[in-house]
Amino acid sequence: MSLYNNIAKTLSQKGAIGSAITGATSITGNIGRHAANMMGGGELAQAVSRIGAATATNVVRNAINEHIPIQAHRALNVGGGVLGDILQGDINSAGLRVLDSGLLNDILPGMSAVASQTAYWGRPTPVFGGITPTEAQQIYETMRWAKLSKKNLYLIEVSSELMGDWVSPWFNMFATDMDYAPYTISGEKKRIGGAIVDSVQGNEPVELRVTTMDDKFGTLRKWYIAHHYFTAASDGTVGLPAMYAIKFRIVHSFITNNSTPRGAYEDIGWFRPSNIEYSLSRREDAMQEIQMTFS
């Protein structure tokens, strides 16, 4: 197998012409060393033998150049490289070598450029993090056609038994920020020997925080305060959930019902008033923002 591998490697790297010249150089080198030994092996004999070997190699090279045209040189070298690739089992490299040589341009114009492009698009490069340009283009196309969700696009619908749903357009227009964690599971960690076991206890309540503006008449503030009084009155009594419960529907990535497609992500939950906070300041001329918290 070593002789086979050496032949394949030589043909793949140097081509047929290079292999012939290399072989001639090896032969003349052996003859020169034999002649130097016959002359006594001194420095003069070795120098004369090297000159003779170099002259013989040039004779072989000139003979090849005289009888074989330059295009034949190229074809033979390509053929040797292709044969070497085939002997090594690399059919793809053999095909690309033929296309890149330009020998088929008369039959298939532009195939050498195609081969160069093929080699570029199929070769991993550090510019793209060690992947091929083809893989990088596939990643780009995937991200290009994926419509990412935007945090500033959302729809709020608010309704209750107490005051109906007339306030929904106001919330949807004035709300600037919303924060909530709709799915929270609590649990307890228990140690058993050297292991830890997670004991799930159940879901946690959801806190919905809404930052919103309001008009000069305090429409949203009055709406919140009305639900607060029905939840926990100032006389110490509490109301029925059927009266003060507030239904929130929050749709992500869309701002109207008409633009919301079927299957869009939404959260729906029943909440009660929890806290409202005002912030006033004479240091800046800005819109007032109100912090509403629902549980």
C-alpha positions as CSV (number, residue, x, y, z in Angstrom):
1,M,0.0,0.0,0.0
2,S,2.9,2.4,0.6
3,L,4.0,2.3,-3.0
4,Y,0.4,2.9,-4.1
5,N,0.1,5.9,-1.8
6,N,3.5,7.3,-2.9
7,I,2.5,7.1,-6.6
8,A,-0.9,8.7,-5.9
9,K,0.6,11.5,-3.9
10,T,3.3,12.2,-6.5
11,L,0.8,12.3,-9.3
12,S,-1.6,14.5,-7.4
13,Q,1.0,17.1,-6.3
14,K,3.4,17.3,-9.3
15,G,1.4,16.0,-12.3
16,A,2.7,13.9,-15.2
17,I,5.4,16.3,-16.5
18,G,6.7,16.9,-13.1
19,S,6.8,13.2,-12.3
20,A,8.7,12.5,-15.5
21,I,11.3,15.2,-14.7
22,T,11.5,14.0,-11.1
23,G,12.2,10.5,-12.4
24,A,14.9,11.7,-14.8
25,T,16.5,13.7,-12.0
26,S,16.5,10.6,-9.8
27,I,18.1,8.5,-12.5
28,T,20.8,11.0,-13.4
29,G,21.5,11.6,-9.7
30,N,22.2,7.8,-9.2
31,I,24.4,7.7,-12.3
32,G,26.3,10.8,-11.1
33,R,26.9,9.3,-7.7
34,H,28.2,6.0,-9.3
35,A,30.5,8.0,-11.5
36,A,31.8,10.0,-8.6
37,N,32.6,6.7,-6.8
38,M,34.5,5.4,-9.9
39,M,36.5,8.7,-9.9
40,G,37.7,8.2,-6.3
41,G,34.9,9.9,-4.4
42,G,36.7,13.2,-3.9
43,E,35.2,16.7,-3.8
44,L,36.2,17.3,-7.4
45,A,34.7,14.0,-8.5
46,Q,31.4,14.9,-6.7
47,A,31.3,18.3,-8.2
48,V,31.8,17.0,-11.7
49,S,29.1,14.3,-11.1
50,R,26.6,17.0,-9.9
51,I,27.3,19.1,-13.0
52,G,26.7,16.1,-15.2
53,A,23.5,15.2,-13.5
54,A,22.1,18.7,-13.7
55,T,23.1,18.9,-17.4
56,A,21.3,15.5,-18.0
57,T,18.2,16.8,-16.3
58,N,18.1,20.0,-18.4
59,V,18.5,17.8,-21.5
60,V,15.4,15.8,-20.5
61,R,13.5,19.0,-19.7
62,N,14.4,20.6,-23.0
63,A,13.5,17.5,-24.9
64,I,10.1,17.4,-23.3
65,N,9.5,21.1,-24.0
66,E,10.6,20.7,-27.6
67,H,8.3,17.8,-28.5
68,I,5.3,18.5,-26.3
69,P,3.3,21.8,-26.8
70,I,2.5,24.0,-23.8
71,Q,-1.2,23.0,-23.9
72,A,-0.2,19.4,-23.9
73,H,2.0,20.1,-20.8
74,R,-1.0,21.5,-19.0
75,A,-3.3,18.7,-20.1
76,L,-0.7,16.0,-18.9
77,N,-0.2,17.7,-15.6
78,V,-3.9,18.0,-15.0
79,G,-4.4,14.4,-16.0
80,G,-1.7,13.4,-13.6
81,G,-3.3,15.3,-10.8
82,V,-6.8,13.9,-11.7
83,L,-5.3,10.4,-11.7
84,G,-3.7,11.0,-8.3
85,D,-7.1,12.3,-6.9
86,I,-8.9,9.2,-8.2
87,L,-6.3,6.9,-6.8
88,Q,-6.8,8.5,-3.4
89,G,-10.6,8.2,-3.7
90,D,-11.3,12.0,-3.9
91,I,-13.6,12.1,-6.9
92,N,-14.8,15.7,-6.0
93,S,-11.3,17.1,-6.1
94,A,-10.7,15.3,-9.4
95,G,-13.7,16.9,-11.0
96,L,-12.9,20.4,-9.7
97,R,-9.4,20.1,-10.9
98,V,-10.6,19.4,-14.5
99,L,-13.1,22.3,-14.4
100,D,-10.6,24.7,-12.9
101,S,-7.9,23.9,-15.5
102,G,-9.9,25.6,-18.2
103,L,-9.4,22.6,-20.6
104,L,-13.2,22.3,-21.1
105,N,-13.7,26.0,-21.8
106,D,-14.1,25.4,-25.5
107,I,-16.8,22.8,-24.8
108,L,-18.4,24.4,-21.7
109,P,-17.4,28.1,-21.6
110,G,-16.9,29.6,-18.2
111,M,-16.5,26.3,-16.4
112,S,-13.2,27.3,-14.8
113,A,-14.9,30.2,-13.1
114,V,-17.6,27.9,-12.0
115,A,-15.1,25.6,-10.5
116,S,-13.4,28.5,-8.6
117,Q,-16.8,29.6,-7.2
118,T,-17.6,26.0,-6.2
119,A,-14.4,25.7,-4.4
120,Y,-15.0,29.0,-2.6
121,W,-18.6,28.3,-1.5
122,G,-17.7,24.8,-0.3
123,R,-14.6,25.7,1.7
124,P,-14.8,26.5,5.5
125,T,-13.4,29.9,6.3
126,P,-12.6,31.8,9.6
127,V,-14.5,34.8,8.3
128,F,-17.8,32.9,8.8
129,G,-16.8,31.3,12.1
130,G,-15.3,28.1,10.5
131,I,-18.3,27.3,8.3
132,T,-18.6,27.4,4.5
133,P,-20.1,30.4,2.7
134,T,-23.0,28.2,1.6
135,E,-23.9,27.4,5.3
136,A,-23.6,31.1,6.2
137,Q,-26.0,32.0,3.4
138,Q,-28.5,29.4,4.6
139,I,-28.3,30.9,8.1
140,Y,-28.9,34.4,6.7
141,E,-31.9,33.2,4.6
142,T,-33.4,31.6,7.7
143,M,-33.1,34.8,9.7
144,R,-34.2,36.9,6.8
145,W,-37.6,35.1,6.4
146,A,-38.2,34.7,10.1
147,K,-40.5,37.5,11.3
148,L,-39.2,38.3,14.7
149,S,-41.6,39.5,17.4
150,K,-41.2,43.2,18.4
151,K,-41.7,44.3,21.9
152,N,-43.4,47.6,21.1
153,L,-46.2,45.9,19.2
154,Y,-48.9,44.5,21.5
155,L,-52.7,44.7,21.9
156,I,-54.4,45.2,25.3
157,E,-58.1,44.4,25.9
158,V,-59.5,45.2,29.3
159,S,-63.0,44.4,30.6
160,S,-64.9,43.7,33.8
161,E,-68.4,43.1,35.0
162,L,-68.3,46.4,36.9
163,M,-67.5,48.8,34.0
164,G,-67.6,46.7,30.8
165,D,-65.0,47.0,28.1
166,W,-65.2,50.7,27.0
167,V,-61.8,51.3,28.6
168,S,-59.9,48.9,26.2
169,P,-59.1,51.6,23.6
170,W,-57.8,53.9,26.3
171,F,-55.4,51.3,27.7
172,N,-54.3,50.2,24.2
173,M,-53.5,53.8,23.3
174,F,-52.0,55.1,26.5
175,A,-50.0,52.1,27.8
176,T,-46.3,52.4,27.3
177,D,-44.9,49.4,29.2
178,M,-46.1,46.0,30.5
179,D,-44.3,43.5,32.6
180,Y,-45.6,40.2,33.8
181,A,-44.6,36.5,34.3
182,P,-47.5,34.4,33.3
183,Y,-46.1,31.0,34.3
184,T,-44.2,30.6,37.6
185,I,-44.0,27.3,39.4
186,S,-42.8,27.2,43.0
187,G,-41.1,24.2,44.6
188,E,-39.1,23.0,47.5
189,K,-35.6,21.4,47.3
190,K,-35.2,18.4,49.6
191,R,-31.9,16.6,50.3
192,I,-32.0,12.8,50.2
193,G,-28.6,11.4,51.0
194,G,-26.2,13.0,48.5
195,A,-28.9,13.9,46.0
196,I,-31.3,16.9,45.7
197,V,-35.0,16.3,44.9
198,D,-37.2,19.1,43.6
199,S,-40.7,18.9,45.2
200,V,-43.1,20.9,43.1
201,Q,-45.8,22.7,45.1
202,G,-47.8,24.5,42.5
203,N,-48.3,27.7,40.4
204,E,-47.5,31.1,41.8
205,P,-49.9,34.1,41.3
206,V,-49.2,36.5,38.5
207,E,-48.3,40.1,39.0
208,L,-49.1,42.4,36.1
209,R,-47.5,45.8,36.0
210,V,-48.8,48.4,33.5
211,T,-47.1,51.8,32.9
212,T,-49.6,54.1,31.2
213,M,-50.3,57.7,30.5
214,D,-53.7,59.3,31.2
215,D,-55.8,62.2,30.0
216,K,-56.3,65.4,32.1
217,F,-59.5,64.2,33.6
218,G,-57.9,61.0,35.0
219,T,-60.1,58.6,33.1
220,L,-57.9,55.5,33.7
221,R,-57.2,56.6,37.3
222,K,-60.9,56.8,38.1
223,W,-61.5,53.5,36.5
224,Y,-58.8,51.9,38.7
225,I,-60.1,53.5,41.8
226,A,-63.6,52.3,41.2
227,H,-62.4,48.7,41.0
228,H,-60.3,49.2,44.1
229,Y,-63.3,50.3,46.2
230,F,-65.3,47.3,45.1
231,T,-62.4,45.0,46.0
232,A,-61.7,46.4,49.5
233,A,-64.0,49.2,50.6
234,S,-62.9,51.9,53.2
235,D,-65.4,50.5,55.7
236,G,-63.4,47.3,56.0
237,T,-65.6,45.1,53.9
238,V,-64.5,43.3,50.7
239,G,-66.5,42.8,47.6
240,L,-67.3,39.7,45.5
241,P,-64.8,38.7,42.8
242,A,-67.5,38.6,40.2
243,M,-67.8,42.4,40.5
244,Y,-64.2,43.6,40.8
245,A,-62.4,40.9,38.7
246,I,-60.7,42.4,35.6
247,K,-60.1,40.4,32.4
248,F,-56.9,41.2,30.6
249,R,-56.2,39.9,27.1
250,I,-52.7,40.6,25.8
251,V,-51.7,39.8,22.2
252,H,-48.1,39.9,21.3
253,S,-46.7,41.4,18.0
254,F,-50.0,42.9,16.8
255,I,-51.9,46.1,17.7
256,T,-55.4,45.5,16.4
257,N,-57.9,42.6,16.2
258,N,-58.1,43.0,12.5
259,S,-54.4,42.6,12.0
260,T,-54.1,39.7,14.4
261,P,-53.9,36.4,12.5
262,R,-55.2,33.1,13.7
263,G,-52.7,31.4,16.0
264,A,-51.1,34.6,17.3
265,Y,-49.6,34.3,20.8
266,E,-51.9,35.8,23.5
267,D,-52.3,35.7,27.3
268,I,-55.7,35.9,29.0
269,G,-56.2,36.2,32.8
270,W,-58.4,37.5,35.5
271,F,-56.9,40.0,37.9
272,R,-57.8,42.2,40.8
273,P,-56.4,45.7,41.6
274,S,-53.3,45.6,43.7
275,N,-51.5,48.9,43.7
276,I,-51.4,52.3,41.8
277,E,-48.6,54.8,42.0
278,Y,-48.3,58.3,40.7
279,S,-45.1,60.3,39.9
280,L,-45.2,64.1,39.7
281,S,-42.3,66.4,39.2
282,R,-41.8,70.1,38.4
283,R,-38.2,69.5,37.2
284,E,-39.3,68.3,33.8
285,D,-42.0,69.0,31.2
286,A,-43.0,65.5,30.3
287,M,-46.1,63.3,30.2
288,Q,-47.2,61.9,33.5
289,E,-46.9,58.1,33.8
290,I,-48.9,56.0,36.2
291,Q,-47.9,52.6,37.5
292,M,-50.7,50.2,37.9
293,T,-50.3,46.8,39.5
294,F,-52.8,43.9,39.2
295,S,-52.6,40.5,40.9
